[in-house]
Amino acid sequence: MIIAGRYSFNQGADLVNERYPKLLAEIEEVIGRVKAADLKTKVSKEKTMPGTMLFDPRALNREFKEHFAPLGWKSVRVMCDYSTEFYVSDEPARKPAKGAFREMDFIKEKLGVEVQFGKYAFMVYNVCAKMTIFHNLGYIDTGVEIVPVKSFVEDMSSGVSYFEQFVWDLEHRGVANIDIPVLILGIDHE
């Protein structure tokens, strides 16, 4: 795969380049090793494109994991203990979920990486909520979000968001005082 776009959210590009040049080189190396052409294995069942071969997001995520893991990148899972403090009654049916968690795809030396081939809301959640949570918990100080560009998404199931849309929204949202620096990489198939 190739890097087709770079966007610096809250000075993310400067800080990743300054603090983590070796880790950025590893991320770029991993992206280059993922051969998307081999992962166009999903047969569409959608009415608008039945039988069309599409890129498989799950296979893409597995491929990224296979390349990040040998370099020492680890996923980190944080268990969530949900409170019942804000319930308005003590009905027995209102019990907090057991076994709930939040997970970051890859972390190494306080740099967090998320790879997202999902819907738009997940991209926004990763950058504007999850990375802030993992920062507040002391796991990361800076993030990298890897997302497909529009031309890549055209060969995926409908509903997958893309770099250009994500950047437009972040530009118009602006930066809040709780946002951490994030470098957003838009990737495309080779």
Phi, psi and omega in degrees: 000165180233157172271117183256344181206149176226133177225133181259110177261123179056046179066025182301317182298313181299315184288322177296315179297322182285311186273329191227048182299323180290322179289324176297320177298322177295317179299314179297322178296316179299314179303317180294333180280336182286120180261093184299326183304328179285350186248019174270071191239001183268125178270120183293138173248008181285145182299328184280344181209055183297135177080355180289137177279128183235161173292137182265109182302322180294319178294321177298315179298318178299319180296318176299316180299318179298330181269329179285318186305312181297342179270004176092009176281135183236144170278148180234127180246130179245124179286144181251118174262098183283136181277151172257005184303330186259007175292149181266355174210169181258024180305137181299334181292341183265087179240143179292153179294140176262143175077013179288148181207166169240144183222136173256136186303307185214136175223138174208127178051043177071015171253122180259141179232131173239135175249122187230117174242034184247199181290161183308317184302328181289324177296312180297316179301315181304310186280319188264353179226298187302314181295324176295318178299312181293331172293312180298330178276358175088012181274325183223160170238345182213156182227161172228127177248125180252120184223156179283153172273169186304315182297330178288318183297333180299341177251032176232170176301156180294150177098350179284132181277175185212162185311308186299318179295315181298313180297317180303313181295319179295321177300319183276338176285316186087182183254133176261162184292348178261353182289140176264163178292132180222131171265124180254124180252124175266123185248155179222158176288156184287000000 
